[in-house]
Amino acid sequence: MAKVCFNVSLLLNTLKTVSLKNKRFNSSMAKKLIYTEYGDPLKVINLESAEIKEPEPNEVVVKLIAAPVNPADINTIQGKYPSKPPLPAVPGNEGVGKIVKLGANVIDLSEGDHVVPLSSNLGTWQTHLVLSANSVLKVPQKLGIVEAATLTVNPCTAFRMLRDFADLKPGDTVIQNGANSACGQNVIQICRAWGVRTVNVVRHRPDVGELKSYLKKLGATHVLTEEELRSTEIFQTKQVAKPKLALNCVGGKNALECLRHLQNGSSMVTYGGMSREPLTVPTSALIFKDLQFKGFWMTRWSKENYSSVDRFEMFDELISMMTNNELKGPTHEMIDFENFREALLNTLTIQGMIGKKYILKFN
């Protein structure tokens, strides 16, 4: 009799263990970061739990794998970015996840597919998202997690500026400042793949030689400090042709030095202003050199071209470069989702040779 009781007790314990495991596996609760007011991300962001909704017929449930912390995300939380989601909001514009459940009418996607969000402000800093099937892009599972998680902002910004503002051909030259930024590194690699030369301007720092070496390994033709740009003779000696395009994310005197070297009739595209100094354009640059000055914001372009052929051809070309090892993800550090404050703090304060991307990793 004791033996029978022992077996029953063992069976009950086993069933209890299995039940707990299934409960954890089938949990209907998600975790998300949320803010109810704009301000210091370290103070206004909190971790909360929420129920995972069942998908509507045309929706999918996506379990996030990784999501980057971008400077634009920080600015959005601070209330300093032009795009302001209604509060309360979950931060995060980029990420990659795996589909874990399909709505009844979804036929072009399958459970297990890796997808990235196609719209901004969907809130990728959470373990699960319920999204419309037409608001995600299926990406190959062989695409690296970092490359997939950071696909829709910096690589696309670099691609569009290079494609839309000049008719670049192999042997042509592009000049850019902020070359060690995440976007700048994408510019270097895309130009290398297209046979376009790059002149890359960076701020002087104690280990600038190490930085120059890193960017040249990515494919940079020349890397110059701001001071070196003022006295360089690479254009006069025809080491490289004068640039047909300038990409500016700094502004101020730095941008002025870059535009001095442009070919007549060329464009400078401004997509940032890290120096917080205005872009000052000499009258002669407009009258005698016929230079064009334009701005670019990826968020606006994506909204205006949401379902365009150009957008999906861009994704195909970028993904092809990434899977062929022509374009790699940014220097990064993966941080567990529960340690999100570490990623926020490092993004707010990081000072380094190369802009490191902090990426939230979901278990």
C-alpha contacts under 8 A as a table, 3 or more apart, distances in Angstrom:
res1	aa1	res2	aa2	distance
1	M	4	V	5.17
1	M	5	C	6.37
2	A	5	C	5.11
2	A	6	F	6.14
3	K	6	F	5.06
3	K	7	N	6.38
4	V	7	N	5.18
4	V	8	V	6.24
5	C	8	V	5.11
5	C	9	S	6.03
6	F	9	S	5.12
6	F	10	L	6.11
7	N	10	L	4.99
7	N	11	L	6.05
8	V	11	L	5.01
8	V	12	L	6.15
9	S	12	L	5.14
9	S	13	N	6.23
10	L	13	N	5.14
10	L	14	T	6.16
11	L	14	T	5.03
11	L	15	L	6.12
12	L	15	L	5.11
12	L	16	K	6.07
13	N	16	K	5.03
13	N	17	T	6.21
14	T	17	T	5.12
14	T	18	V	6.26
15	L	18	V	5.10
15	L	19	S	5.97
16	K	19	S	5.00
16	K	20	L	6.19
17	T	20	L	5.20
17	T	21	K	6.30
18	V	21	K	5.07
18	V	22	N	6.13
19	S	22	N	5.14
19	S	23	K	6.02
20	L	23	K	4.96
20	L	24	R	6.24
21	K	24	R	5.16
21	K	25	F	6.15
22	N	25	F	4.91
22	N	26	N	5.83
23	K	26	N	5.20
23	K	27	S	5.62
24	R	27	S	5.10
28	S	51	E	5.69
28	S	52	I	5.20
28	S	53	K	7.89
29	M	49	S	6.47
29	M	50	A	5.53
29	M	51	E	4.43
29	M	52	I	5.47
30	A	49	S	5.56
30	A	50	A	5.19
30	A	51	E	5.90
30	A	52	I	5.89
30	A	126	Q	7.24
30	A	127	T	5.69
30	A	128	H	5.91
31	K	47	L	6.88
31	K	48	E	5.67
31	K	49	S	4.45
31	K	50	A	6.20
31	K	126	Q	5.65
31	K	127	T	5.48
31	K	128	H	7.51
32	K	47	L	5.71
32	K	48	E	5.44
32	K	49	S	6.22
32	K	50	A	7.35
32	K	90	V	7.03
32	K	125	W	6.15
32	K	126	Q	3.95
32	K	127	T	6.30
33	L	45	I	6.27
33	L	46	N	5.46
33	L	47	L	4.58
33	L	48	E	6.26
33	L	90	V	5.74
33	L	91	P	7.05
33	L	125	W	5.90
33	L	126	Q	6.12
34	I	45	I	5.53
34	I	46	N	5.50
34	I	47	L	6.48
34	I	48	E	7.14
34	I	88	P	6.74
34	I	89	A	5.56
34	I	90	V	4.56
34	I	91	P	6.84
35	Y	38	Y	7.34
35	Y	44	V	5.51
35	Y	45	I	4.90
35	Y	46	N	6.52
35	Y	77	I	7.67
35	Y	87	L	7.22
35	Y	88	P	5.61
35	Y	89	A	5.63
35	Y	90	V	6.59
35	Y	91	P	7.89
36	T	44	V	7.17
36	T	87	L	5.48
36	T	88	P	4.29
36	T	89	A	6.63
37	E	44	V	6.60
37	E	87	L	6.86
37	E	88	P	7.18
38	Y	44	V	7.05
38	Y	76	T	8.00
38	Y	77	I	5.44
38	Y	78	Q	5.01
38	Y	79	G	5.22
39	G	43	K	7.32
39	G	44	V	6.20
39	G	77	I	6.29
39	G	78	Q	4.39
39	G	79	G	6.72
40	D	43	K	5.36
40	D	44	V	6.10
40	D	77	I	7.40
40	D	78	Q	5.91
41	P	44	V	5.28
41	P	45	I	5.53
41	P	74	I	6.82
41	P	77	I	6.16
41	P	78	Q	6.74
41	P	344	L	7.02
42	L	45	I	6.13
42	L	341	R	6.49
42	L	344	L	6.86
42	L	345	L	7.21
52	I	128	H	7.16
52	I	129	L	7.95
52	I	130	V	7.77
53	K	130	V	7.03
54	E	61	V	7.78
54	E	130	V	7.95
55	P	58	N	7.51
55	P	59	E	5.13
55	P	60	V	5.75
55	P	61	V	6.36
55	P	101	K	7.54
55	P	102	L	6.83
55	P	103	G	5.26
55	P	130	V	6.41
55	P	131	L	7.97
56	E	59	E	5.16
56	E	60	V	7.80
56	E	103	G	5.50
56	E	104	A	7.52
57	P	102	L	7.90
57	P	103	G	4.18
57	P	104	A	4.56
57	P	105	N	4.92
57	P	106	V	6.86
58	N	103	G	5.37
58	N	104	A	6.91
58	N	105	N	5.40
58	N	106	V	5.53
58	N	132	S	5.97
58	N	133	A	5.93
59	E	102	L	6.52
59	E	103	G	5.07
59	E	106	V	7.06
59	E	130	V	6.62
59	E	131	L	5.36
59	E	132	S	4.27
59	E	133	A	5.05
60	V	99	I	6.64
60	V	100	V	7.66
60	V	101	K	5.76
60	V	102	L	4.65
60	V	103	G	5.70
60	V	106	V	7.78
60	V	130	V	5.69
60	V	131	L	5.51
60	V	132	S	6.32
60	V	133	A	5.87
61	V	99	I	5.75
61	V	100	V	5.68
61	V	101	K	5.02
61	V	102	L	6.49
61	V	128	H	6.89
61	V	129	L	5.80
61	V	130	V	4.53
61	V	131	L	6.54
62	V	97	G	5.75
62	V	98	K	5.37
62	V	99	I	4.40
62	V	100	V	5.82
62	V	101	K	7.32
62	V	128	H	5.52
62	V	129	L	5.12
62	V	130	V	6.21
62	V	131	L	7.47
63	K	97	G	5.26
63	K	98	K	5.22
63	K	99	I	6.22
63	K	100	V	6.44
63	K	127	T	5.83
63	K	128	H	4.52
63	K	129	L	6.58
64	L	67	A	7.53
64	L	95	G	7.19
64	L	96	V	6.01
64	L	97	G	3.93
64	L	98	K	6.35
64	L	124	T	7.48
64	L	126	Q	7.07
64	L	127	T	5.25
64	L	128	H	5.77
64	L	129	L	7.46
64	L	362	F	6.36
65	I	95	G	7.53
65	I	96	V	5.75
65	I	97	G	4.78
65	I	98	K	6.98
65	I	127	T	7.92
65	I	145	I	7.86
65	I	361	K	6.16
65	I	362	F	5.16
65	I	363	N	7.30
66	A	95	G	5.57
66	A	96	V	5.64
66	A	97	G	6.92
66	A	145	I	7.17
66	A	146	V	7.61
66	A	149	A	6.06
66	A	359	I	6.50
66	A	360	L	5.47
66	A	361	K	4.66
66	A	362	F	5.91
67	A	92	G	7.23
67	A	94	E	5.85
67	A	95	G	3.99
67	A	96	V	6.53
67	A	124	T	6.32
67	A	125	W	6.53
67	A	149	A	5.67
67	A	150	T	7.67
67	A	359	I	5.54
67	A	360	L	5.15
67	A	361	K	6.85
68	P	92	G	7.50
68	P	94	E	6.45
68	P	95	G	6.48
68	P	149	A	6.68
68	P	150	T	6.68
68	P	357	K	6.93
68	P	358	Y	5.93
68	P	359	I	4.04
68	P	360	L	5.87
69	V	73	D	6.43
69	V	74	I	7.60
69	V	92	G	7.05
69	V	343	A	7.02
69	V	344	L	7.19
69	V	347	T	7.15
69	V	357	K	7.03
69	V	358	Y	5.70
69	V	359	I	5.89
69	V	360	L	7.24
70	N	73	D	5.13
70	N	74	I	6.67
70	N	347	T	7.57
70	N	357	K	7.37
70	N	358	Y	7.92
71	P	74	I	5.08
71	P	75	N	6.27
71	P	347	T	7.01
71	P	348	L	7.92
72	A	75	N	4.96
72	A	76	T	6.03
72	A	81	Y	6.94
73	D	76	T	5.04
73	D	77	I	6.33
73	D	91	P	6.53
73	D	92	G	6.02
73	D	93	N	7.19
74	I	77	I	5.24
74	I	78	Q	6.25
74	I	344	L	7.83
74	I	348	L	7.63
75	N	78	Q	4.97
75	N	79	G	6.17
75	N	80	K	5.07
75	N	81	Y	5.24
76	T	79	G	5.03
76	T	80	K	5.83
76	T	81	Y	4.81
76	T	82	P	7.79
76	T	83	S	6.91
76	T	84	K	6.37
76	T	91	P	7.96
77	I	80	K	7.63
77	I	91	P	7.18
78	Q	81	Y	7.71
79	G	84	K	6.91
81	Y	84	K	6.70
85	P	89	A	6.56
85	P	121	N	6.48
86	P	89	A	6.37
89	A	123	G	7.25
90	V	121	N	7.99
90	V	122	L	7.67
90	V	123	G	4.58
90	V	124	T	7.24
90	V	125	W	6.43
90	V	126	Q	7.54
91	P	121	N	6.97
91	P	122	L	7.86
91	P	123	G	4.79
91	P	124	T	6.52
91	P	125	W	5.78
92	G	95	G	7.81
92	G	121	N	6.47
92	G	122	L	7.07
92	G	123	G	4.69
92	G	124	T	4.56
92	G	125	W	5.29
93	N	117	P	7.95
93	N	119	S	7.68
93	N	120	S	5.11
93	N	121	N	5.23
93	N	122	L	6.27
93	N	123	G	6.12
93	N	124	T	6.02
94	E	116	V	7.29
94	E	117	P	6.72
94	E	120	S	7.69
94	E	124	T	6.22
94	E	149	A	6.09
94	E	150	T	6.24
94	E	151	L	7.70
94	E	152	T	6.72
94	E	153	V	7.55
95	G	116	V	5.93
95	G	117	P	7.00
95	G	124	T	6.05
95	G	148	A	7.14
95	G	149	A	4.07
95	G	150	T	6.51
96	V	114	H	6.78
96	V	115	V	5.72
96	V	116	V	4.73
96	V	117	P	7.47
96	V	145	I	7.15
96	V	148	A	5.90
96	V	149	A	4.67
97	G	114	H	5.59
97	G	115	V	5.55
97	G	116	V	6.53
98	K	111	E	7.53
98	K	112	G	5.50
98	K	113	D	5.54
98	K	114	H	4.57
98	K	115	V	6.23
99	I	102	L	7.43
99	I	110	S	7.07
99	I	111	E	4.98
99	I	112	G	5.17
99	I	113	D	5.51
99	I	114	H	6.56
99	I	115	V	7.30
100	V	111	E	5.19
100	V	112	G	6.21
101	K	111	E	5.96
102	L	106	V	6.28
102	L	109	L	7.89
102	L	110	S	7.19
102	L	111	E	6.80
103	G	106	V	5.56
106	V	109	L	6.50
106	V	133	A	6.91
107	I	110	S	7.54
109	L	113	D	6.88
109	L	133	A	7.88
109	L	138	K	7.69
110	S	113	D	5.71
113	D	138	K	6.68
113	D	139	V	7.72
113	D	141	Q	7.49
114	H	138	K	5.83
114	H	139	V	5.70
114	H	140	P	6.86
114	H	141	Q	6.12
115	V	136	V	5.91
115	V	137	L	5.22
115	V	138	K	4.36
115	V	139	V	5.56
116	V	136	V	5.47
116	V	137	L	5.28
116	V	138	K	6.69
116	V	139	V	7.23
116	V	148	A	7.05
116	V	149	A	7.10
117	P	120	S	7.74
117	P	122	L	7.57
117	P	135	S	6.00
117	P	136	V	4.48
117	P	137	L	6.32
118	L	135	S	5.19
118	L	136	V	5.23
118	L	137	L	6.40
118	L	152	T	7.58
118	L	306	Y	7.89
119	S	122	L	6.51
119	S	135	S	6.41
119	S	302	S	7.85
119	S	303	K	7.79
120	S	299	T	7.15
123	G	126	Q	7.10
124	T	127	T	7.98
124	T	129	L	7.45
125	W	360	L	7.76
126	Q	129	L	7.18
127	T	362	F	6.50
131	L	135	S	6.64
131	L	136	V	7.59
132	S	135	S	5.36
132	S	136	V	7.40
133	A	136	V	5.97
134	N	137	L	7.75
139	V	143	L	7.08
139	V	148	A	7.46
140	P	143	L	5.43
141	Q	144	G	7.57
142	K	323	T	7.19
143	L	147	E	6.76
143	L	148	A	6.36
143	L	319	I	7.36
143	L	322	M	7.08
143	L	323	T	5.82
144	G	147	E	5.19
144	G	148	A	6.07
144	G	323	T	7.83
145	I	148	A	5.14
145	I	149	A	5.96
146	V	149	A	5.10
146	V	150	T	6.17
146	V	329	G	5.85
146	V	330	P	7.78
147	E	150	T	5.39
147	E	151	L	5.78
147	E	322	M	7.19
147	E	328	K	6.62
147	E	329	G	4.76
147	E	330	P	7.91
148	A	151	L	5.10
149	A	152	T	8.00
150	T	153	V	6.57
150	T	154	N	7.18
150	T	155	P	7.79
150	T	329	G	7.26
151	L	154	N	6.97
151	L	155	P	5.99
151	L	156	C	7.07
152	T	155	P	6.66
152	T	156	C	5.75
153	V	156	C	5.44
153	V	157	T	5.96
153	V	298	M	6.97
154	N	157	T	4.99
154	N	158	A	6.15
154	N	182	A	6.37
154	N	183	C	4.73
154	N	186	N	7.01
155	P	158	A	5.23
155	P	159	F	6.06
155	P	183	C	6.47
155	P	186	N	5.62
155	P	187	V	7.78
155	P	318	L	7.36
156	C	159	F	4.97
156	C	160	R	6.02
156	C	298	M	7.47
156	C	314	M	7.48
156	C	315	F	7.85
156	C	318	L	7.94
157	T	160	R	5.41
157	T	161	M	6.23
157	T	183	C	6.95
157	T	297	W	7.82
157	T	298	M	5.71
158	A	161	M	5.43
158	A	162	L	6.24
158	A	183	C	5.89
158	A	184	G	7.38
158	A	186	N	6.07
158	A	187	V	5.21
158	A	190	I	7.90
159	F	162	L	5.31
159	F	163	R	6.02
159	F	187	V	7.24
159	F	190	I	7.25
159	F	314	M	7.57
160	R	163	R	5.01
160	R	164	D	5.61
161	M	164	D	5.50
161	M	165	F	5.97
161	M	247	L	7.80
161	M	269	V	7.33
161	M	296	F	7.52
162	L	165	F	6.34
162	L	166	A	6.70
162	L	168	L	7.53
162	L	187	V	7.74
163	R	166	A	6.50
163	R	167	D	7.16
163	R	168	L	7.50
164	D	167	D	7.79
165	F	245	L	7.46
165	F	267	S	6.86
165	F	269	V	7.72
166	A	244	K	6.84
166	A	245	L	6.41
166	A	266	S	7.62
166	A	267	S	7.44
168	L	172	D	6.16
168	L	196	V	7.31
168	L	244	K	7.57
169	K	172	D	5.64
169	K	194	W	7.66
169	K	195	G	7.42
169	K	196	V	6.64
170	P	194	W	6.33
170	P	195	G	4.44
170	P	196	V	4.96
170	P	197	R	7.88
171	G	195	G	6.16
171	G	196	V	5.26
171	G	197	R	6.21
171	G	241	A	7.96
172	D	196	V	5.28
172	D	197	R	6.04
172	D	241	A	6.61
172	D	243	P	6.97
172	D	244	K	6.91
173	T	196	V	5.89
173	T	197	R	4.64
173	T	198	T	5.55
173	T	199	V	7.28
173	T	240	V	6.90
173	T	241	A	6.07
173	T	242	K	6.45
173	T	243	P	4.48
173	T	244	K	6.05
173	T	245	L	7.26
174	V	196	V	7.29
174	V	197	R	6.29
174	V	198	T	4.90
174	V	199	V	6.28
174	V	243	P	4.99
174	V	244	K	6.11
174	V	245	L	5.05
174	V	246	A	5.90
174	V	247	L	7.73
175	I	198	T	5.72
175	I	199	V	4.63
175	I	200	N	5.95
175	I	201	V	7.73
175	I	243	P	6.02
175	I	245	L	6.43
175	I	246	A	4.84
175	I	247	L	6.45
175	I	258	C	6.90
176	Q	179	A	6.14
176	Q	184	G	7.45
176	Q	198	T	7.60
176	Q	199	V	6.46
176	Q	200	N	5.25
176	Q	201	V	6.10
176	Q	246	A	5.52
176	Q	247	L	4.62
176	Q	248	N	6.01
176	Q	258	C	7.39
177	N	184	G	7.78
177	N	200	N	5.99
177	N	201	V	4.49
177	N	202	V	6.17
177	N	247	L	6.70
177	N	248	N	5.71
177	N	249	C	6.48
177	N	250	V	6.60
177	N	254	N	7.38
177	N	255	A	7.33
177	N	258	C	7.66
178	G	181	S	5.64
178	G	184	G	6.31
178	G	200	N	7.72
178	G	201	V	6.28
178	G	202	V	5.62
178	G	203	R	7.78
178	G	248	N	7.48
178	G	249	C	6.14
178	G	250	V	6.44
179	A	183	C	7.71
179	A	184	G	4.26
179	A	185	Q	6.28
179	A	188	I	7.96
179	A	200	N	5.37
179	A	201	V	5.80
179	A	202	V	5.91
180	N	183	C	7.98
180	N	184	G	5.58
180	N	185	Q	5.87
180	N	202	V	6.79
180	N	211	L	7.91
180	N	215	L	7.25
180	N	354	I	5.83
180	N	355	G	6.68
181	S	184	G	4.89
181	S	185	Q	6.16
181	S	354	I	7.10
181	S	355	G	5.69
182	A	185	Q	5.30
182	A	186	N	6.52
182	A	330	P	6.12
182	A	355	G	6.67
182	A	357	K	7.99
183	C	186	N	5.10
183	C	187	V	6.28
184	G	187	V	5.00
184	G	188	I	6.37
185	Q	188	I	5.18
185	Q	189	Q	6.42
185	Q	215	L	7.33
185	Q	218	L	7.39
185	Q	330	P	7.65
186	N	189	Q	5.18
186	N	190	I	6.03
186	N	327	L	7.18
187	V	190	I	5.31
187	V	191	C	6.01
188	I	191	C	5.33
188	I	192	R	6.21
188	I	198	T	6.56
188	I	215	L	7.84
188	I	218	L	6.67
188	I	219	G	5.95
188	I	220	A	5.58
189	Q	192	R	5.06
189	Q	193	A	6.30
189	Q	218	L	5.98
189	Q	219	G	5.92
189	Q	220	A	7.72
189	Q	326	E	6.85
189	Q	327	L	5.78
190	I	193	A	5.09
190	I	194	W	6.27
190	I	326	E	7.75
190	I	327	L	6.89
191	C	194	W	4.98
191	C	195	G	5.94
191	C	196	V	4.69
191	C	197	R	6.48
191	C	198	T	7.09
192	R	195	G	5.07
192	R	196	V	5.81
192	R	197	R	6.88
192	R	219	G	5.62
192	R	220	A	7.50
193	A	196	V	7.68
193	A	321	M	7.99
193	A	326	E	6.55
197	R	220	A	7.33
197	R	221	T	5.72
197	R	240	V	7.57
198	T	220	A	5.71
198	T	221	T	5.21
198	T	222	H	6.44
199	V	220	A	7.05
199	V	221	T	6.15
199	V	222	H	4.85
199	V	223	V	5.98
199	V	224	L	7.42
200	N	220	A	6.99
200	N	221	T	7.87
200	N	222	H	6.03
200	N	223	V	4.64
200	N	224	L	6.08
201	V	223	V	5.91
201	V	224	L	4.96
201	V	225	T	5.43
201	V	226	E	6.12
201	V	229	L	7.36
202	V	223	V	7.32
202	V	224	L	6.33
202	V	225	T	4.93
202	V	226	E	6.29
203	R	225	T	5.44
203	R	226	E	5.94
204	H	208	V	6.08
204	H	225	T	5.51
204	H	226	E	7.09
204	H	227	E	7.92
205	R	208	V	5.14
205	R	353	M	7.92
207	D	210	E	5.49
207	D	211	L	6.67
207	D	353	M	7.10
208	V	211	L	4.97
208	V	212	K	6.10
208	V	353	M	7.56
209	G	212	K	5.08
209	G	213	S	6.20
210	E	213	S	5.13
210	E	214	Y	6.26
210	E	353	M	7.97
211	L	214	Y	5.08
211	L	215	L	6.29
211	L	353	M	6.17
211	L	354	I	7.06
212	K	215	L	5.28
212	K	216	K	6.12
212	K	223	V	5.87
212	K	224	L	8.00
213	S	216	K	5.17
213	S	217	K	6.26
214	Y	217	K	5.20
214	Y	218	L	6.59
215	L	218	L	5.03
215	L	219	G	6.58
215	L	220	A	5.63
215	L	223	V	7.47
216	K	219	G	4.96
216	K	220	A	4.41
216	K	221	T	6.62
216	K	222	H	7.40
216	K	223	V	7.44
217	K	220	A	7.10
220	A	223	V	6.76
224	L	227	E	7.83
224	L	228	E	5.57
224	L	229	L	5.91
225	T	228	E	5.06
225	T	229	L	6.21
226	E	229	L	5.21
226	E	230	R	6.83
226	E	254	N	6.52
227	E	230	R	5.53
227	E	231	S	7.25
228	E	231	S	5.51
228	E	232	T	5.83
229	L	232	T	5.19
229	L	257	E	7.09
229	L	258	C	7.81
230	R	257	E	6.57
232	T	235	F	7.64
233	E	236	Q	5.17
233	E	237	T	5.98
234	I	237	T	5.38
234	I	238	K	5.99
234	I	239	Q	5.08
234	I	240	V	6.27
235	F	238	K	4.90
235	F	239	Q	6.18
235	F	240	V	5.76
235	F	241	A	6.11
235	F	242	K	5.81
235	F	261	H	7.68
236	Q	239	Q	7.84
237	T	240	V	7.97
238	K	241	A	5.81
242	K	261	H	6.23
242	K	262	L	5.83
242	K	263	Q	5.63
243	P	246	A	6.97
243	P	261	H	6.77
243	P	262	L	5.03
243	P	263	Q	5.89
243	P	266	S	7.92
244	K	262	L	6.20
244	K	263	Q	5.72
244	K	266	S	5.31
244	K	267	S	7.13
245	L	262	L	7.00
245	L	266	S	5.90
245	L	267	S	5.35
245	L	268	M	5.99
245	L	269	V	7.77
246	A	258	C	6.94
246	A	259	L	6.82
246	A	262	L	7.28
246	A	267	S	6.35
246	A	268	M	4.49
246	A	269	V	6.21
247	L	268	M	5.81
247	L	269	V	5.01
247	L	270	T	6.10
247	L	271	Y	7.57
248	N	251	G	6.48
248	N	255	A	6.24
248	N	268	M	6.91
248	N	269	V	5.96
248	N	270	T	4.59
248	N	271	Y	6.26
248	N	272	G	6.72
248	N	273	G	7.79
249	C	270	T	5.85
249	C	271	Y	5.32
249	C	272	G	3.85
249	C	273	G	5.05
249	C	274	M	6.23
250	V	254	N	6.77
250	V	255	A	6.61
250	V	272	G	6.15
250	V	273	G	4.48
250	V	274	M	4.58
250	V	275	S	5.22
250	V	276	R	7.50
250	V	277	E	7.91
251	G	254	N	6.04
251	G	255	A	4.86
251	G	256	L	7.62
251	G	270	T	7.95
251	G	272	G	7.68
251	G	273	G	5.33
251	G	274	M	7.03
251	G	275	S	6.06
251	G	276	R	7.05
251	G	277	E	5.73
251	G	278	P	5.90
251	G	279	L	5.08
252	G	255	A	5.64
252	G	256	L	6.58
252	G	275	S	6.70
252	G	276	R	7.61
252	G	277	E	4.68
252	G	278	P	5.36
252	G	279	L	5.23
252	G	280	T	6.74
253	K	256	L	4.89
253	K	257	E	6.23
253	K	279	L	7.91
253	K	280	T	7.97
254	N	257	E	5.33
254	N	258	C	6.51
255	A	258	C	5.05
255	A	259	L	6.27
255	A	279	L	6.86
256	L	259	L	5.32
256	L	260	R	6.39
256	L	279	L	7.40
256	L	280	T	6.89
256	L	281	V	7.15
257	E	260	R	5.32
257	E	261	H	7.39
258	C	261	H	5.93
258	C	262	L	7.32
259	L	262	L	5.33
259	L	268	M	6.99
262	L	266	S	6.32
262	L	267	S	7.95
263	Q	266	S	5.63
263	Q	289	K	7.61
264	N	289	K	4.58
264	N	290	D	6.00
264	N	291	L	6.28
265	G	289	K	6.09
265	G	290	D	4.82
265	G	291	L	4.90
265	G	292	Q	6.86
266	S	290	D	7.44
266	S	291	L	5.23
266	S	292	Q	6.16
267	S	291	L	5.70
267	S	292	Q	4.46
267	S	293	F	5.72
267	S	294	K	7.20
268	M	291	L	7.56
268	M	292	Q	6.26
268	M	293	F	5.04
268	M	294	K	6.32
269	V	293	F	6.10
269	V	294	K	4.89
269	V	295	G	5.34
269	V	296	F	6.67
270	T	273	G	7.80
270	T	293	F	7.67
270	T	294	K	6.27
270	T	295	G	4.74
270	T	296	F	6.25
271	Y	295	G	5.90
271	Y	296	F	5.13
271	Y	297	W	6.26
273	G	276	R	5.33
273	G	277	E	7.05
273	G	278	P	7.85
274	M	277	E	7.94
281	V	285	A	6.88
281	V	286	L	7.79
282	P	285	A	5.41
282	P	286	L	7.11
283	T	286	L	5.38
283	T	287	I	6.29
284	S	287	I	5.09
284	S	288	F	5.33
284	S	289	K	6.78
285	A	288	F	5.90
285	A	289	K	4.95
285	A	290	D	6.19
285	A	291	L	5.78
286	L	289	K	5.89
286	L	290	D	4.72
286	L	291	L	5.37
286	L	292	Q	7.38
287	I	290	D	5.54
297	W	300	R	5.61
297	W	301	W	6.51
298	M	301	W	5.04
298	M	302	S	6.07
299	T	302	S	5.26
299	T	303	K	6.36
300	R	303	K	5.22
300	R	304	E	6.22
301	W	304	E	5.18
301	W	305	N	6.00
302	S	305	N	5.08
302	S	306	Y	5.29
302	S	311	R	7.71
303	K	306	Y	5.12
305	N	308	S	5.03
305	N	310	D	7.68
305	N	311	R	6.52
306	Y	311	R	7.11
307	S	311	R	7.01
307	S	312	F	7.74
308	S	311	R	5.40
308	S	312	F	6.87
309	V	312	F	5.42
309	V	313	E	6.05
310	D	313	E	5.17
310	D	314	M	6.07
311	R	314	M	5.11
311	R	315	F	6.43
312	F	315	F	4.96
312	F	316	D	6.17
313	E	316	D	5.03
313	E	317	E	6.19
314	M	317	E	5.19
314	M	318	L	6.11
315	F	318	L	5.19
315	F	319	I	5.98
316	D	319	I	5.26
316	D	320	S	6.05
317	E	320	S	5.07
317	E	321	M	6.27
318	L	321	M	5.13
318	L	322	M	6.21
318	L	327	L	7.71
319	I	322	M	4.95
319	I	323	T	6.09
320	S	323	T	5.28
320	S	324	N	6.06
321	M	324	N	5.12
321	M	325	N	6.21
321	M	326	E	4.91
321	M	327	L	5.37
322	M	325	N	5.14
322	M	326	E	5.77
322	M	327	L	4.62
322	M	328	K	5.86
323	T	326	E	7.63
323	T	327	L	7.96
324	N	327	L	7.67
325	N	328	K	6.36
330	P	356	K	7.04
330	P	357	K	6.44
331	T	354	I	7.59
331	T	355	G	7.27
331	T	356	K	5.10
331	T	357	K	6.06
332	H	356	K	5.05
332	H	357	K	4.38
332	H	358	Y	5.59
332	H	359	I	6.95
333	E	356	K	7.24
333	E	357	K	6.40
333	E	358	Y	5.08
333	E	359	I	6.15
334	M	358	Y	6.11
334	M	359	I	4.88
334	M	360	L	5.98
334	M	361	K	6.01
335	I	339	N	6.53
335	I	340	F	7.13
335	I	342	E	7.69
335	I	343	A	6.68
335	I	358	Y	6.93
335	I	359	I	5.97
335	I	360	L	5.05
335	I	361	K	5.64
336	D	339	N	5.36
336	D	340	F	6.91
336	D	360	L	5.75
336	D	361	K	4.83
336	D	362	F	6.37
336	D	363	N	7.66
337	F	340	F	5.27
337	F	360	L	5.15
337	F	361	K	5.40
337	F	362	F	5.55
337	F	363	N	7.86
339	N	342	E	5.71
339	N	343	A	7.22
340	F	343	A	5.19
340	F	344	L	6.32
340	F	360	L	6.89
341	R	344	L	4.96
341	R	345	L	5.98
342	E	345	L	5.16
342	E	346	N	6.10
343	A	346	N	5.25
343	A	347	T	6.11
343	A	358	Y	5.67
343	A	359	I	7.29
343	A	360	L	7.38
344	L	347	T	5.24
344	L	348	L	6.14
345	L	348	L	5.12
345	L	349	T	6.13
345	L	350	I	7.95
346	N	349	T	5.22
346	N	350	I	5.04
346	N	358	Y	7.60
347	T	350	I	5.57
347	T	357	K	7.69
347	T	358	Y	6.93
350	I	355	G	7.86
350	I	356	K	7.93
351	Q	355	G	7.82
352	G	355	G	6.47
352	G	356	K	7.79
